[in-house]
């Protein structure tokens, strides 16, 4: 990834996405409606929030159908949480990493380590309060479908990133990271290459897709109903990368 100028162009006029909607077609229409985006360029990346992907794919749970286990009820009572949402998180979890101080951190079936397993009650649209979204079952495949639709409709093969907000150890605040990619390598492994002074780098791996997702989030806003954006000028390394490429094996975990 190189270049000295990056722009983030939020797509305007996106409708409320509902289960069963043709999200790739909606995104193509939004690209066409956002004048400053067209024509698409080879150095563009389309970033789409997890929330609209999950809603379109029906990855939604109605909390009124959930009976929480006693442990979830007790934890919710102590920390003012919704026990039904905690139960959904536990059902989705590959394993529980931490469950204390009001925070439930799990490993998702995708291998992500995150608070609440990516189960989210915000910005779910009509039914808010009784609905939560899950992570897409296969975010890479979701990105593939969007990329294919954009290529077929607009004639440019634009990489796609599906993003979500994650917390960070030892720092307050959330930031967006990539949970699915298509058409680009999610990391740039710079080990073995020289830095600007000619010194060979031995541990530098750039989280390219995460950086692009974070840049896009600055244009999304959390309450502005702008769930997609084009990041222009990032110039990621092209290729058929998968999000699994960014996941660190457990044997490298220094804080198990």
Secondary structure, DSSP 8 states (H G I E B T S, - for coil): ---S--EEEE--------TT--HHHHHHHHHHH-GGG-S--TTEEEEEEHHHHHHHTT-EEEGGG----HHHHHHHHHHT--HHHHHHHHHH-SEEEEEETTEEEEE-TTS-EEEGGG-B-SS--TTBTTEEE---TTHHHHHHHHHHHHHHHHS---EEEEEEEEEETTEEEEEEEEEEEESB-S-EE-TTSB-TTS-B-SS-EE-HHHHHHHHHHHHH-SSS---EEEEES----BS---GGGG---GGG-S--
